[in-house]
C-alpha cells in the first residue's frame, strides 16, 4: 500500500528545514496519508507573529474592504472549479483525513464555498455594519462626529476538525476586518487552512504574509509538542476565536490573559419541529427526505445538526409514520453516502444509545427503535414528550410525537445554554409565532428543515456578530470636530 505525504500549515518567513515536524497518520479504504504538521519554538512563533503583523500593517489594513472581497472571491472561484489543483487536493484528501464519504465531502464543499462569493460577502459585511465604510476609514456618525472600526492587533484562531474546511469561516472573518491572523490546525483536519492560505497568496500576493497556519498538540497547548510556541502566541494575541468541545474551550479560556478577548463556539444541540400542515401524504415524505439530509451531512458532527425531531399529531401522516419515512430515507442515503466506519468507542456509544431506547420502552408502549440494530443509521420513536438530549451522533436521530409544537418550547428551554439551530416545517404564521417563542427560549438560528446543516453566509453564529465582535470602535466626538475648527488654515 503506497503512502502519500503532505506538508501542512503555512509559515511565511520560515523555511521547512528550520522547523520541527510531527507526522499525523490517516487511512481510509486502502488509502494512507501522512500529514507533517509544524512544531514551532517560542522564538520561531515570536518571529512569525512579528512578520504577520508587519505585513498586515503594510498591505491588509491599507486595502479597501471591497478589494479584500474581490481577492477572496477569486480564491473561492478556484475552489469551486473541480479542475483546479487546490480543489482536486481537497476532494482527494479531505475524505481520507475525515473518514467521510467522498461524494458527501464533494457536495458539502461546493455548497459551503458558494456561500462565500463576492455578493454573499458583501451581504455578510452589511449584516454587521450599516455603513461598511467604517472598516476603511472614519465615517459620519448619526449622533455627530465620526466613527471607525479597527480589527484585532493579532487574531488567533483555534479550529475544530469535526467538519472539513470549517477553518475557512473564521479565516474570512479575520480578513474582512483586516486582522493579522494565525490559525491553529485541528489534528483531525490539518489540511484545508494551509491550502487556503497558499491559494490566497497566489491570487493576491500582497496578502501572502498576512496570515499563518500553525499546529501544536491539544487545543490549549499547555503540554506536549509545540507547547512553547502555543504559550508565545497566546501571550501576544489580543483576540482568540476558538471552536471545539466545552471542556477544551474552558481550559483555553483559563490560560489566556484577562485582557484577551475570547470568542468561544462550543457544543450545541439542534432540533426540528414538524407541524401538522407539513404532514399530508404529499408533503410528509418530502419533509422526511430533507430531514434525512440534515442528519446525514457530516454524520451530525456540526453544531447545527439535529438530534430530535418533534412531530405534531392530528395530521393525515402520524408522527410514527413520519419516523418510518425518515428511516427509509436514511437507508437510501446510506446507499449513496455511506457512513464512515466507526471507531470502537463511537460504535459503543451508538450501541449504548440504542440500548437505552429499548430499555425505556415498556411492553406495548410506542417507544421503539426503528430499523435493524446493525444498520448504519438509527431512528428512535417516542409517543410521549421527551427532553431535548444528544443522540449518539453518526446518523442516530429521535422522533417524538407531540400534541402541539408549543408544548416543545419549555422542554427545549431547559437546555438554553446549548441551543442554537431549530429547523421548522410549518406555515408562515406558525413559523413566526414559534420563532418568537424559541428565540425567547434561547434558540439563535431558525432554518428550513433540509438547511439546518447549511447555514447562510453572514448568519449570527450562536446569536453573535461574526465581524462586529472582532472589532473595536474609535469615535471622534462632535466636540473634537467643533474644537478643531478654530485651528484650520481658513479660520483666520
Secondary structure, DSSP 8 states (H G I E B T S, - for coil): --EEEEE--B-TT--GGGSEEEEEEEEETTEEEEEEEEE--HHHHHHHHHHHHHHIIIIITTS-HHHHHHHHHHHHHHHT-TTSHHHHHHHHHHHHHH---HHHHHHHHHHHHHTTSHHHHHHHHHHH-SSGGGGTS-EE-TTSSEEEEE--SSEEEE---SSTTTHHHHHHHHHHTT--EEEE-BTTB-SHHHHHHHHHHHH-GGGTTSEEEEB-SSSS-SSSTTHHHHHHHHHH-SEEEEES-HHHHHHHHHHS-TTSEEEEE---EEEEEE-GGG-STTHHHHHHHHHHHHHHGGGG-STT-EEEEEEESSSSS-HHHHHHHHHHHHHHHHHHS------HHHHHHHHHHHHHHHHH--TT-S-EEES-TTSS-EEEEESS--------SSSEEEEEEES-THHHHHHHHTTGGGEEEEEEES-HHHHHHHHHHHHHHT--EEEETT-TTS--TT--GGGS-TTGGG-EEEEE-HHHHHHHHTTSGGG-
